[in-house]
């Protein structure tokens, strides 16, 4: 087995990744593809935790902008992440990858309550842990939930899986002259408003010197490359990293 650079990681997936080529909803074929990648990484011995967004089903901030109460909208968004977590759990377990969903909002019929020590124990037993329902509080995004859970679970990096192959100075989908960063500091990310993760998540990572690696989810083998320490995508760090 090749030497692994990380032994425990937090993977942040957008809800849109579960929609595949659809505009919204859950596309089983898309889920199966990236779950195959996650299962392969888990079987190398890396301990894997996941946080999944809910934007493919419901986006609280957008609903709030249209007049819905922000707290109510955010709670609905949290429930959307639980639906996504259950879909990913199902796909992973079809690949013989033992998985547990832990929800910040108690709903014992479908998920275990999130308890930090329990989550760590699942990781130590080789199970993939999916942290659902964000932080359990309105006004916080799943980006912030990923940073918070990563620190609680003592993950060594946040792996931000996206549709693009790193962090750019502008949207590469809209601008052909967009320039990719091989590495960038937390401060630069905030100052340039690059939208890697929201400012609260970046600040949490910065305060705890937790690297964030941004890369293309849909290129086969990329997650494995990251945990082996290969330089792909963009690394967001404190300024002392190579």
C-alpha positions in Angstrom: 0.0 0.0 0.0 1.3 3.5 -0.8 2.0 5.7 2.2 -0.9 7.8 3.2 -0.4 11.5 3.9 -3.6 11.9 5.9 -5.0 9.3 8.3 -8.3 11.1 9.0 -10.1 13.6 6.7 -13.3 15.6 6.4 -14.8 15.6 3.0 -17.2 18.4 2.2 -19.6 17.7 -0.7 -22.0 20.2 -2.2 -25.6 19.1 -2.5 -25.5 19.9 -6.2 -23.0 17.1 -6.7 -25.8 14.6 -5.8 -28.0 16.1 -8.6 -25.6 15.0 -11.4 -26.8 16.6 -14.6 -30.2 17.4 -13.2 -31.0 20.9 -11.9 -32.2 19.6 -8.6 -33.0 16.4 -6.7 -30.9 13.2 -6.3 -29.4 11.3 -9.2 -28.5 7.8 -8.1 -25.9 7.3 -10.9 -24.0 10.5 -9.9 -24.0 9.4 -6.2 -22.8 5.9 -7.1 -19.8 7.3 -9.0 -18.3 9.5 -6.3 -19.3 7.0 -3.5 -17.1 4.5 -5.3 -14.2 6.9 -4.8 -15.1 7.5 -1.1 -15.3 3.7 -0.5 -12.0 3.1 -2.2 -10.4 5.7 0.1 -12.0 4.3 3.2 -10.7 0.8 2.3 -7.1 2.1 2.3 -7.4 2.7 6.0 -8.1 6.4 5.9 -10.8 7.5 8.4 -13.4 9.4 6.5 -16.0 11.9 7.7 -18.5 13.6 5.4 -20.6 16.8 5.5 -23.0 17.2 2.6 -24.9 20.3 1.6 -28.6 20.4 0.8 -28.7 22.9 -2.1 -30.0 20.2 -4.5 -33.2 20.0 -2.5 -33.6 23.3 -0.6 -31.3 26.3 0.0 -32.3 28.3 3.1 -30.5 31.5 2.2 -32.3 31.7 -1.2 -35.6 31.1 0.5 -34.9 33.7 3.1 -34.1 36.2 0.3 -37.6 35.6 -1.1 -39.3 36.4 2.2 -39.3 33.2 4.2 -38.2 33.5 7.9 -34.4 32.8 7.9 -34.5 30.4 10.8 -37.3 28.4 9.3 -35.6 28.3 6.0 -32.3 27.2 7.5 -34.0 24.4 9.4 -35.6 23.2 6.2 -32.1 23.2 4.6 -30.8 21.1 7.4 -33.5 18.5 6.8 -32.5 18.5 3.2 -28.9 17.5 4.2 -30.3 14.6 6.2 -32.1 13.3 3.0 -28.8 13.6 1.1 -26.9 11.8 3.9 -29.3 8.9 3.8 -28.9 8.7 0.0 -25.1 8.6 0.3 -25.2 6.1 3.1 -27.3 3.8 1.0 -24.9 4.1 -1.9 -21.8 3.5 0.2 -23.3 0.4 1.9 -24.1 -1.1 -1.4 -20.3 -0.9 -1.9 -19.8 -2.8 1.4 -18.6 0.4 3.0 -19.9 0.5 6.6 -21.5 3.9 7.2 -23.2 5.8 10.0 -25.3 9.0 9.7 -25.1 11.2 12.8 -27.6 14.1 12.8 -27.2 17.4 14.7 -31.0 17.5 14.9 -32.3 14.3 16.7 -34.3 12.0 14.5 -33.6 8.5 15.9 -35.7 6.7 13.4 -33.3 7.4 10.5 -30.0 8.6 12.1 -28.0 8.5 15.3 -27.7 11.8 17.3 -24.4 13.5 16.7 -22.2 12.9 19.7 -18.5 13.7 19.2 -17.1 10.7 21.1 -19.5 8.4 19.3 -18.5 9.8 15.9 -14.8 9.3 16.7 -15.4 5.7 17.8 -17.2 5.0 14.5 -14.2 6.4 12.7 -11.8 4.3 14.7 -13.8 1.2 13.8 -13.3 2.1 10.1 -16.8 3.4 9.4 -17.5 6.4 7.2 -19.3 9.0 9.3 -21.8 11.3 7.7 -22.5 14.4 9.8 -25.9 15.6 8.8 -28.2 18.6 9.7 -25.3 21.1 9.7 -24.5 22.4 13.1 -28.1 22.1 14.2 -28.4 25.9 14.3 -29.8 28.4 11.8 -27.5 31.1 10.3 -24.6 28.6 9.9 -23.8 27.0 6.5 -22.7 23.4 5.9 -19.3 24.8 5.1 -19.1 26.0 8.7 -20.4 22.6 9.8 -17.7 20.9 7.9 -15.0 23.1 9.6 -16.5 22.6 13.0 -16.9 18.9 12.7 -13.4 18.5 11.2 -11.9 20.2 14.3 -14.1 18.2 16.7 -13.2 14.9 15.1 -9.5 15.9 14.8 -9.4 15.6 11.1 -6.1 16.5 9.5 -7.6 18.3 6.5 -10.8 19.4 4.9 -11.2 18.1 1.4 -13.6 20.4 -0.5 -14.8 18.4 -3.5 -16.2 20.6 -6.2 -17.0 20.8 -10.0 -13.8 22.7 -10.7 -10.2 21.6 -10.3 -9.1 24.2 -7.7 -9.4 27.8 -6.6 -9.4 30.5 -9.3 -9.3 34.3 -9.1 -12.7 34.3 -10.9 -15.3 31.8 -12.0 -13.6 29.6 -14.6 -17.0 28.5 -15.9 -17.7 32.1 -16.9 -14.2 33.5 -17.6 -11.7 31.8 -19.9 -8.9 33.9 -18.5 -9.4 32.8 -14.9 -6.1 32.0 -13.2 -5.8 29.0 -10.9 -4.0 29.1 -7.5 -1.8 26.2 -6.6 -1.8 27.4 -3.0 -3.3 30.4 -1.2 -3.5 31.5 2.4 -6.6 31.9 4.4 -6.2 35.6 4.6 -5.8 36.0 0.8 -8.9 33.8 0.4 -10.9 36.2 2.6 -9.5 39.4 1.2 -10.1 38.3 -2.4 -13.6 37.0 -1.6 -12.9 33.8 -3.6 -15.8 31.9 -2.2 -13.8 28.7 -1.4 -16.0 28.3 1.7 -17.9 30.9 3.7 -15.9 33.4 5.8 -16.9 31.7 9.1 -15.6 28.3 7.9 -12.3 29.9 6.6 -11.8 31.7 9.9 -12.4 28.5 11.9 -9.9 26.7 9.7 -7.4 29.5 10.0 -7.6 29.7 13.8 -6.8 26.0 14.0 -4.4 25.8 11.1 -6.5 23.2 9.3 -5.6 22.9 5.6 -8.4 23.0 3.0 -7.8 21.2 -0.2 -10.1 22.1 -3.2 -10.2 19.8 -6.2 -12.4 18.3 -8.9 -14.7 15.6 -7.5 -15.5 14.2 -10.8 -12.0 13.2 -12.0 -11.5 9.5 -11.2 -9.0 8.8 -8.4 -8.7 12.4 -7.1 -9.8 11.7 -3.5 -7.2 8.9 -3.3 -4.5 11.2 -4.7 -5.3 13.8 -2.1 -5.0 11.4 0.9 -1.7 10.2 -0.5 -0.4 13.7 -0.5 -0.3 14.3 -4.3 -0.5 18.0 -5.2 -3.7 18.4 -7.0 -6.2 21.2 -6.9 -5.5 24.1 -4.6 -4.4 24.0 -0.9 -5.6 26.8 1.4 -3.2 27.2 4.3 -1.7 29.5 6.9 1.3 30.6 4.9 3.8 28.1 6.3 2.9 25.2 4.1 4.8 24.1 1.0 
